Amino acid sequence: MLIMNKISAFLLTVFLGLYFSVAAQIDVYQDDIISLLNCNGTIQKYDFEYEKTLVSLRVRVAAKDTPNSFWEKFREEKKESIQELISILAFAYRKNYSYPEIKELLNYCKTSIAQEQLENEKEVTNEELKIIEVYNTSKITKTVLAKKEVLAADIKSIVDEWKRELFVKGLGAMVKAGYTK
């Protein structure tokens, strides 16, 4: 009986260790995808989309006397809305890229060269060009190119739904406040 208890305790310890190891890996995987999306220009892109939706509401639906306070209140929710979108987009990346691929993309995205490319269209030095060439001929680049269309379709579907929900939310708030044309 004592031997059975020791074996059971050992198996339980091994099982729990494996379970927590896998659970921790999943959390790190998700966190790294979100980090990638935070550093690859995704936030800036959807910040702009959020603003475009506000302009659309102003032009198409809002009464001329809609106060600025209404728009400012709506903008207060922008960061949370974009972070929610990022979390959902992470599932599209997870579907298309393995964890090692995400790590490789994240490592490249964190380089000063990648960040400068995102910030502006500056002239690239020969050294930077060599680094970019190595990246462009790597296995991960081939993977990105192979999965580009499928990922783009997933992202489009998610973003279209997000923008639709954002517009409907704004429209609902405007109707409730009596600020429609």
C-alpha angles and dihedrals in degrees: 000000000000090000090051091052091050092049091047091049091048093049091046090051092049092046094049091046091053092044094052092043091054092043091051090048090053092051092048090047091054092044091051092050090051089048089052091050090047093054102037098068097265094124093051091048094053093040084062091046090052090053091047089055090052090051090049091052091048094050101038105032116008123100114239091246095056103136122237088238088069091056093043091053090051090050091053087071094051098094093049092046093051092047089052089051091049090053091052093045088053088069091057090053091046090053092053106034134050120229094256089051091051090050090052093048091047092050091052093044090055093057118106090238093057092045092050090049089053094047098049146342096260124166111269121230122228091253091052090046090056091052091048090048091053089050093046093053095044127109091249092058090053089049092049091050092047093051097036098101096045092047091046090053091050092047092047091053092049094045094046089054091047092051091046091051091046092051093047091048091051092045091050092050091049093049091047091050092044095242099130127113 
